[in-house]
Amino acid sequence: MCSIIAYKGKNKAAPIIVDALKKMEYRGYDSVGVATISRKKILLKKGVGKVEEVNKELKLEALNGNVGIGHTRWATHGGITDYNAHPHHSCNKDIAIVHNGKIDNYEELKNLLINKGHEFKSETDSEVIAHLIEEHLKNDNIINSIIKSCNMLEGAYAFVAVFNAGTIISARRDEPLIIGIGNDEYYISSDVLGFIKYTDQAIFLDNNEFAIIDKNLKIYNNEGREIHKNKVQIAWEFANVDKGKYAHYTLKEINEQSYTIARVLNAKYDLNEIKDAIINKKVILVASGSSYNASLIGKMLLSQVAINCEVLIASECQYYKDVFSSNAVLLALSQSGETKDVLRAVSFAKENNMKVLSLVNVKTSSLARESDLSLSIDCGPEIGVAATKSFTAQVAFFYKLANYISNKFIINVDEINNAVSSLLSIGIDEIVEQLKYVSDIYILARGLHYPIALEGALKIKELAYIHAEAMPAGEFRHGPLALVDNNTVVIIINPCDNTYNDTSSNIKEVKARGGRVLGISNVVSKEYDWFIKIPSVNSIVYPLIEVIPLQLLAYNLALKRDYNPDYPRNLAKSVTVD
Ligand code: F6R
């Protein structure tokens, strides 16, 4: 999703800004822009495309000045055009802003400002911010103008405004904004990756706070009172984000599962507090996308150790408000910790006096900071848009937690790790070659394997752009079987456990109607047209290993079909809008 970076210091701003935007590319975007201040004038360039392309064409890096802002946009209001790219100017061109979020009342504000003579250049909601500040500055000082402007904005925002005099202002409500503090220099970003290369000292702005960087940094609350905020040290591991020997981040992250799963299983978490919080309570698991799929496994595992769980898709929470009550506990899962729908569920929970627990990958994220207790899956930055290592780390965490509550499962970390490592080098070229032109894939599984079918289908959709649909295998004959003919491809997740016999009967039904089947199992069957053998492991832990071939299949199908798996079209890594 959109990224913000701003710089004020002794160095030339534009190269730092362009470099930071490249670091944050993984978040997903369609256009890019930079504005700097030189000789009391705002220099601004922006265009549609990747940072590299736009920089090459417009020479963003060449903009002069030691103060500047940059932005990558993921279109929400208005098409993907040069005009709609950020930064946006005020009419007098003395102010330029970049914005993340969604201004709900922008049409009303735009009309109001047009009636006062302002001219708009874009179709975005964001541009109103530049004009609002300009309008208030006609009669007021900068602090009051920011407060008045923010008070008029409905919705979510993190914005940075630069003024031709060299001042930078940043403000946030329900969108992250972090200030990096270097040696006589300041960075402002939506993501620590924007500046971690230069400093690990940061201040996290909280909702409704704003910062003014002039000669030095001052932070204010929404009444204009200056407040003191402590610096936080950020993990340097974020600085080292590199593809290494791999062609793509996605492939690197899939391979990192050879140790990330074991790391969670071996981690010395203090699980007592979370155990105390969930025992004898109803646990509402809330998450989106892959984190939701991991939560489904979490529910199954926790239910086996007598924890009463319900799983809600985060974006649906608002329609299930009755579930949010003070005798329930929220356990929110989010790799990024910035997913808007998840954060909204946290607000509902707080309104209902529920304790908020979370599992994140980014320890400094909004979700972690808003939780009463937050734990981390610690699998390092996940840059590929599709969740891979974070998914298995979340699942591994649930094994760990369930086993801590009641030592019921046999978790042999070496066995799991060996199985994962051996699967990372399986050859699937032949299968990929034969599946590369199919238009639909069904993935069937039962019990604990069904969330893996959902996860596999999600990966195939987002990386290879092939329609893939997961179903509990037993449901297939209740309707979807009608679709099966000679062109149908069905993937069956079928390891030899208590689901094996029933799932095997579904294979026969597909084959009888001419469908072709890819089996993923530890036992071969003559019914399979293609087969991926997974190692035999203790049956409870199959989900952790059977997902690996599905991730690799999706990745390799993307390559075969000539798509870049790191940056799936239309998608963003952190979905910070609703
Ligand atoms: C799928 C994927 C998304 C995310 C979802 C939630 O591969 O990456 O579906 O899982 O957007 O993101 P987090 O976990 O950051 O809340």
Boltz pocket constraint, residues with backbone or C-beta under 6 A from the ligand:
constraints:
  - pocket:
      binder: B
      contacts: [[A, 288], [A, 289], [A, 290], [A, 291], [A, 292], [A, 333], [A, 334], [A, 335], [A, 336], [A, 337], [A, 338], [A, 339], [A, 342], [A, 385], [A, 386], [A, 387], [A, 388], [A, 458], [A, 459], [A, 462], [A, 572], [A, 573], [A, 574], [A, 575]]
      max_distance: 6.0
